[in-house]
C-alpha cells in the first residue's frame, strides 16, 4: 500500500503542474537544497512531503524569493546541480529563481531538468501520430537524451541504448511517435546526425587545430577568407534577400554547413525564416523569456563546438548580437554590470561566440557573419568585441 502525499494542490495551472512534476522527481538531498532556497530554515528536519509543500506554496503564490542570507561559521555546501533545477523552474514559471543563490554563476544556467511520464510499450507499438523532429541533443540521464523539437517546441525523449553513437549537442533529424497516454513523444527513427545520413554515420573525431585562415571562397566579385569574421552592415539575415540565398547556395555547394541564430522573431515570420536556406536555424521568438534566449545561445555555442570536434566546415550567421547580449544580461542580472556596460557572463559568452570563427587546418574552418546597424555602435561590448575584430562587407 502506497502512502498518500501529505499535500494536496487543487486547480493547478499547466505551469504549476509541470513544476510539481519536476519537484516530485527530485531526490531528498535535492529537495532539501531546493527548500532552503524557497525559505525553509530547517531543511534537514522536515520530511519529503513538507519540502514539496513549502516550494509549491511559494510557486503558487507567485511570491518573489529573497536572496539567501550569508551565514556565519561553517559554510553551507550547495548541491552542484541546484542551479539547473532552479533554472528549470524559472523557465516553466517565467520567474527568476536562479539569482537568489549566492553561488558563483557559470556561463551556463546549469543542467536543464525535464520530466517524462513512463514509456508505455503498448502505446509505442502502435506508432501513433508520427511527427518530424529536429533539434540538439541534451543529456537527461545515463540511458536517455532529450531534445526540444525546433518545429513545435515539444520536448522529445531519445533512448541512448538504441542510438549508441550519439553524443550531447549532436544535431539530429528524424521521426517521433507518441510513447504514452500523456501523448509525450519518443524518437522512433533518425534520418540525419550532424547533417550526415544516419545509416552511414560514424562518430569520428577530427578536431580543429587552430591555424591562420588562408582558404578563400569567391561569390561574384567578392572573395571571403574562410575562418574569418565578417559584419554585413545594414542587413537582416531574417529578411532572406536573394544575395543571402545565393551565398548560402554557394557555401552548401562547397560542403559548408550554414547555421543561423536569429533573435526577436515574430510569429508571422517564423515559417519564412525556416525557408531561407540555412541548414539549421536557432530562433528565439519575440516573446521568449531571457532565460530561454540565454539557454539558446549556450546551446548554439556547444552545438558548433561539437560539429568542430568532427571537423565540419561551417558558416555561422548571427543577427542582432546586442539584443542577444541584453537578454543574457537579464538572465544573469545578479551579476554586476562592470564590463563594457554588461555583466561579465555576457561578455564572456559573446567572446566565446566570436571565437568560434577559426581555421582548423586543412579543409576545416568556421566563418562567422554578423549584422550591424547604427544603434549597435552605441554598445561598448558590440564595438569592442564584435565590430573592431570583424571585416566589413556588403552582400
C-alpha positions as CSV (number, residue, x, y, z in Angstrom):
1,X,0.0,0.0,0.0
2,X,1.5,3.3,-1.1
3,X,1.5,6.3,1.3
4,X,-0.6,9.3,0.2
5,X,1.4,12.5,-0.1
6,X,0.9,14.9,2.8
7,X,-0.2,17.7,0.5
8,X,-3.0,18.4,-2.0
9,X,-3.0,21.2,-4.6
10,X,-6.2,22.0,-6.4
11,X,-6.8,23.8,-9.7
12,X,-3.2,24.0,-10.6
13,X,-2.3,25.7,-13.9
14,X,-0.3,23.8,-16.6
15,X,2.9,25.6,-15.5
16,X,2.3,24.8,-11.8
17,X,1.5,21.1,-12.6
18,X,4.8,21.0,-14.6
19,X,6.6,22.5,-11.6
20,X,5.1,19.9,-9.3
21,X,6.1,17.0,-11.6
22,X,9.7,18.3,-11.7
23,X,9.8,18.8,-7.9
24,X,8.3,15.3,-7.2
25,X,11.0,13.7,-9.3
26,X,13.9,15.1,-7.1
27,X,15.8,13.1,-4.5
28,X,15.7,14.1,-0.9
29,X,19.0,15.9,-0.9
30,X,17.9,18.0,-3.9
31,X,14.6,18.7,-2.2
32,X,16.4,19.9,0.9
33,X,18.6,22.2,-1.1
34,X,15.6,23.5,-3.1
35,X,13.5,24.0,0.1
36,X,16.3,26.1,1.6
37,X,16.3,28.4,-1.5
38,X,12.5,28.7,-1.1
39,X,12.7,29.9,2.6
40,X,12.9,26.7,4.7
41,X,15.3,27.4,7.7
42,X,15.4,23.8,8.8
43,X,15.6,21.6,5.6
44,X,17.3,18.6,7.3
45,X,14.5,18.2,9.9
46,X,11.4,18.2,7.7
47,X,10.1,15.3,5.7
48,X,9.9,15.0,1.9
49,X,6.3,16.0,1.6
50,X,6.9,19.1,3.8
51,X,9.7,20.2,1.4
52,X,7.4,19.8,-1.6
53,X,4.6,21.8,0.1
54,X,6.9,24.7,1.0
55,X,8.3,25.0,-2.5
56,X,4.9,24.7,-4.2
57,X,3.2,27.1,-1.9
58,X,5.7,29.8,-2.9
59,X,5.4,29.0,-6.6
60,X,1.6,29.1,-6.5
61,X,1.6,32.4,-4.6
62,X,3.9,33.9,-7.2
63,X,5.9,35.4,-4.3
64,X,9.4,36.7,-5.2
65,X,12.1,34.9,-3.3
66,X,14.6,36.7,-1.1
67,X,18.3,36.1,-1.6
68,X,19.6,33.5,0.8
69,X,21.5,35.3,3.7
70,X,25.1,34.5,4.2
71,X,25.6,32.5,7.4
72,X,28.4,32.9,9.9
73,X,30.6,29.9,10.8
74,X,30.6,26.8,8.8
75,X,29.8,27.5,5.1
76,X,26.7,25.9,3.6
77,X,27.6,23.3,0.9
78,X,25.3,23.8,-2.1
79,X,24.5,20.9,-4.5
80,X,26.3,21.3,-7.8
81,X,23.0,20.8,-9.8
82,X,20.8,23.2,-7.8
83,X,21.1,26.0,-10.4
84,X,19.9,23.6,-13.1
85,X,16.8,22.8,-11.0
86,X,16.2,26.4,-10.3
87,X,16.7,27.3,-14.0
88,X,14.1,24.6,-14.9
89,X,11.5,26.1,-12.5
90,X,12.4,29.6,-13.8
91,X,11.8,28.5,-17.4
92,X,8.4,27.0,-16.6
93,X,7.1,29.9,-14.5
94,X,8.9,32.9,-16.0
95,X,10.2,34.0,-12.6
96,X,13.9,34.3,-11.7
97,X,14.6,31.7,-9.1
98,X,18.3,31.3,-10.0
99,X,19.6,34.7,-8.8
100,X,18.6,34.2,-5.2
101,X,21.5,31.9,-4.6
102,X,24.9,33.2,-3.5
103,X,26.9,30.7,-5.6
104,X,29.1,32.0,-8.4
105,X,27.3,31.9,-11.7
106,X,28.6,29.7,-14.5
107,X,28.3,30.7,-18.2
108,X,25.6,28.1,-18.4
109,X,22.4,28.1,-16.5
110,X,23.1,24.6,-15.3
111,X,21.8,21.2,-16.3
112,X,18.3,21.5,-17.7
113,X,15.8,19.4,-15.9
114,X,13.0,17.7,-17.8
115,X,10.5,15.1,-16.7
116,X,8.6,12.5,-18.7
117,X,5.9,10.0,-17.8
118,X,6.6,6.3,-18.1
119,X,7.1,4.8,-21.6
120,X,4.1,2.5,-22.3
121,X,5.2,-0.3,-24.6
122,X,1.7,-1.0,-25.9
123,X,1.4,2.6,-27.0
124,X,4.8,2.6,-28.6
125,X,4.0,-0.5,-30.6
126,X,1.1,1.3,-32.3
127,X,3.4,4.1,-33.7
128,X,0.7,6.7,-33.2
129,X,0.7,10.3,-34.5
130,X,4.2,10.4,-36.1
131,X,5.8,13.8,-36.4
132,X,9.0,15.1,-38.0
133,X,11.5,16.3,-35.4
134,X,14.8,18.2,-35.4
135,X,16.9,19.5,-32.6
136,X,20.1,19.4,-30.5
137,X,20.5,16.5,-28.0
138,X,20.9,17.1,-24.3
139,X,21.9,14.5,-21.7
140,X,19.0,13.6,-19.4
141,X,20.5,10.6,-17.5
142,X,22.7,7.6,-18.2
143,X,20.2,6.0,-20.5
144,X,18.4,8.9,-22.2
145,X,18.8,12.1,-24.2
146,X,16.1,14.6,-24.9
147,X,15.7,17.4,-27.5
148,X,13.3,20.3,-28.0
149,X,11.7,20.0,-31.4
150,X,12.6,23.1,-33.4
151,X,9.3,22.9,-35.3
152,X,6.8,23.0,-32.4
153,X,8.7,23.3,-29.1
154,X,7.8,19.8,-27.9
155,X,10.3,18.0,-25.7
156,X,11.1,14.6,-27.1
157,X,12.8,11.6,-25.5
158,X,15.7,9.8,-27.2
159,X,16.9,6.4,-26.0
160,X,20.7,6.0,-25.7
161,X,20.8,2.2,-26.0
162,X,19.2,2.3,-29.4
163,X,21.5,5.1,-30.6
164,X,24.9,4.4,-29.1
165,X,26.8,6.7,-31.5
166,X,25.0,9.8,-30.4
167,X,26.6,12.4,-28.1
168,X,25.3,15.5,-26.3
169,X,24.9,18.5,-28.6
170,X,24.6,16.4,-31.8
171,X,22.0,17.8,-34.1
172,X,19.6,15.2,-35.3
173,X,16.5,15.0,-37.6
174,X,14.1,12.1,-37.7
175,X,10.6,10.9,-36.7
176,X,9.0,10.7,-33.3
177,X,5.9,8.8,-32.1
178,X,3.6,9.0,-29.1
179,X,5.0,6.9,-26.2
180,X,2.3,7.0,-23.5
181,X,-1.2,8.1,-22.8
182,X,0.0,11.6,-21.9
183,X,0.9,12.0,-25.6
184,X,4.6,12.6,-24.9
185,X,6.9,11.8,-27.8
186,X,9.8,9.3,-28.3
187,X,12.2,9.4,-31.3
188,X,11.4,6.3,-33.4
189,X,13.8,6.7,-36.3
190,X,16.7,9.1,-37.0
191,X,17.3,10.4,-40.5
192,X,20.5,12.6,-40.1
193,X,23.1,13.3,-37.5
194,X,25.1,16.5,-37.8
195,X,23.9,16.9,-41.4
196,X,25.1,13.3,-42.4
197,X,22.8,10.4,-43.2
198,X,22.4,8.3,-40.0
199,X,22.6,5.0,-41.8
200,X,26.2,5.8,-42.8
201,X,27.0,7.9,-39.7
202,X,30.2,7.2,-37.8
203,X,31.1,9.2,-34.6
204,X,34.5,10.4,-35.7
205,X,37.0,12.7,-34.0
206,X,38.7,15.2,-36.3
207,X,39.2,18.3,-34.1
208,X,40.3,21.7,-35.3
209,X,43.9,22.6,-34.8
210,X,43.9,26.4,-34.9
211,X,45.9,28.0,-37.7
212,X,45.9,31.2,-39.7
213,X,43.0,31.4,-42.2
214,X,44.2,31.2,-45.8
215,X,41.4,29.3,-47.8
216,X,39.2,31.6,-49.8
217,X,35.8,31.4,-51.4
218,X,34.5,33.6,-54.3
219,X,31.0,34.8,-54.7
220,X,30.6,37.0,-57.8
221,X,33.2,39.8,-57.5
222,X,33.7,39.2,-53.7
223,X,36.2,36.9,-52.0
224,X,35.8,35.6,-48.5
225,X,38.6,34.3,-46.3
226,X,37.1,31.2,-44.7
227,X,37.7,31.1,-40.9
228,X,37.3,34.8,-40.6
229,X,34.7,37.2,-39.0
230,X,32.5,39.4,-41.2
231,X,30.0,42.1,-40.4
232,X,27.3,42.6,-43.0
233,X,26.2,46.2,-42.4
234,X,22.6,47.4,-42.7
235,X,21.4,43.9,-43.4
236,X,19.0,41.5,-41.7
237,X,19.5,37.8,-42.3
238,X,15.9,37.2,-41.4
239,X,14.8,39.1,-44.5
240,X,16.3,36.3,-46.7
241,X,17.1,38.5,-49.7
242,X,18.4,37.0,-52.9
243,X,22.0,37.8,-52.3
244,X,22.0,36.0,-49.0
245,X,20.3,33.0,-50.6
246,X,23.0,32.9,-53.3
247,X,25.7,33.0,-50.6
248,X,24.0,30.1,-48.8
249,X,23.8,28.1,-52.0
250,X,27.5,28.7,-52.8
251,X,28.5,27.7,-49.3
252,X,26.5,24.5,-49.5
253,X,28.0,23.7,-52.9
254,X,31.4,23.8,-51.2
255,X,30.2,21.4,-48.4
256,X,30.0,24.2,-45.8
257,X,27.1,23.8,-43.4
258,X,25.2,27.0,-42.7
259,X,23.8,27.6,-39.2
260,X,21.9,30.8,-38.1
261,X,21.0,32.3,-34.8
262,X,18.2,34.9,-35.2
263,X,16.6,36.5,-32.1
264,X,13.4,38.5,-31.7
265,X,11.4,36.6,-34.3
266,X,7.7,37.4,-34.6
267,X,5.2,34.5,-35.1
268,X,4.3,35.6,-38.6
269,X,8.0,35.5,-39.7
270,X,8.8,32.1,-38.2
271,X,7.9,30.0,-41.3
272,X,9.6,32.3,-43.8
273,X,12.9,32.2,-41.9
274,X,12.9,28.4,-42.0
275,X,12.7,28.6,-45.8
276,X,15.6,30.9,-46.4
277,X,18.0,28.0,-46.9
278,X,20.1,27.6,-43.7
279,X,20.9,24.0,-42.8
280,X,19.8,24.8,-39.3
281,X,18.3,27.9,-37.6
282,X,18.3,28.6,-33.9
283,X,15.4,31.0,-33.4
284,X,14.4,33.0,-30.3
285,X,10.9,34.2,-30.5
286,X,9.9,37.8,-29.7
287,X,8.0,36.7,-26.6
288,X,10.8,34.3,-25.3
289,X,11.9,34.8,-21.8
290,X,15.6,36.0,-21.2
291,X,16.3,32.6,-19.7
292,X,15.3,30.9,-22.9
293,X,17.4,33.2,-25.0
294,X,20.4,32.6,-22.7
295,X,19.9,28.9,-23.0
296,X,19.6,29.1,-26.8
297,X,22.9,31.0,-27.1
298,X,24.6,28.4,-24.9
299,X,23.2,25.5,-27.0
300,X,24.2,27.2,-30.2
301,X,27.8,27.6,-29.0
302,X,28.0,24.0,-27.7
303,X,26.5,22.6,-30.9
304,X,29.0,24.4,-33.0
305,X,31.9,23.1,-30.8
306,X,30.6,19.6,-31.2
307,X,30.5,20.0,-35.0
308,X,34.0,21.4,-34.9
309,X,35.2,18.3,-33.0
310,X,34.1,16.3,-36.0
311,X,35.9,18.5,-38.4
312,X,32.9,20.0,-40.2
313,X,33.2,23.2,-42.3
314,X,30.8,25.7,-41.0
315,X,29.4,29.2,-41.7
316,X,27.6,30.9,-38.8
317,X,25.0,33.7,-39.3
318,X,24.2,35.6,-36.1
319,X,21.8,38.5,-36.3
320,X,21.5,41.4,-33.8
321,X,24.1,40.5,-31.2
322,X,23.1,43.5,-29.0
323,X,19.6,42.1,-28.5
324,X,21.1,38.7,-27.6
325,X,23.5,40.3,-25.1
326,X,20.8,42.3,-23.4
327,X,18.8,39.2,-22.8
328,X,21.8,37.3,-21.4
329,X,22.3,40.3,-19.1
330,X,18.8,39.9,-17.7
331,X,19.2,36.2,-17.2
332,X,22.3,36.9,-15.2
333,X,21.1,40.1,-13.6
334,X,22.5,39.3,-10.2
335,X,26.0,39.8,-11.7
336,X,27.2,43.4,-11.6
337,X,27.4,45.2,-14.9
338,X,31.0,46.0,-14.6
339,X,32.5,45.4,-18.1
340,X,31.6,47.5,-21.1
341,X,28.1,48.1,-19.8
342,X,27.3,44.4,-19.5
343,X,27.7,41.5,-17.0
344,X,30.9,39.6,-17.0
345,X,28.9,36.5,-18.0
346,X,27.5,38.2,-21.1
347,X,31.0,39.5,-22.2
348,X,32.4,36.0,-21.9
349,X,29.6,34.4,-23.9
350,X,29.8,37.0,-26.7
351,X,33.6,36.4,-26.9
352,X,33.0,32.7,-27.0
353,X,30.6,33.2,-29.8
354,X,33.0,35.3,-31.9
355,X,35.9,32.9,-31.2
356,X,34.0,30.1,-32.9
357,X,35.3,31.6,-36.1
358,X,38.6,29.9,-36.8
359,X,40.7,27.9,-39.3
360,X,41.3,24.4,-38.1
361,X,43.9,23.2,-40.5
362,X,43.4,21.5,-43.9
363,X,39.8,21.8,-45.2
364,X,38.4,22.7,-41.7
365,X,37.1,26.2,-41.0
366,X,34.3,28.1,-39.3
367,X,33.3,31.6,-40.7
368,X,31.0,33.9,-38.9
369,X,28.8,36.6,-40.4
370,X,27.1,39.1,-38.1
371,X,24.8,42.1,-38.7
372,X,25.3,45.7,-37.6
373,X,23.3,49.0,-37.7
374,X,23.9,52.4,-36.2
375,X,22.2,51.6,-32.9
376,X,24.7,48.8,-32.3
377,X,27.6,51.2,-32.4
378,X,26.4,52.8,-29.1
379,X,27.0,49.5,-27.3
380,X,30.6,49.2,-25.9
381,X,30.6,45.4,-26.0
382,X,29.5,45.3,-29.6
383,X,32.1,47.8,-30.7
384,X,34.9,46.3,-28.8
385,X,34.2,42.6,-29.1
386,X,32.4,42.3,-32.5
387,X,32.8,45.4,-34.7
388,X,36.5,46.0,-34.2
389,X,37.6,42.4,-34.9
390,X,35.4,41.9,-38.0
391,X,35.8,42.8,-41.7
392,X,33.0,44.9,-43.1
393,X,31.3,43.7,-46.2
394,X,28.1,44.2,-48.2
395,X,26.4,41.2,-49.9
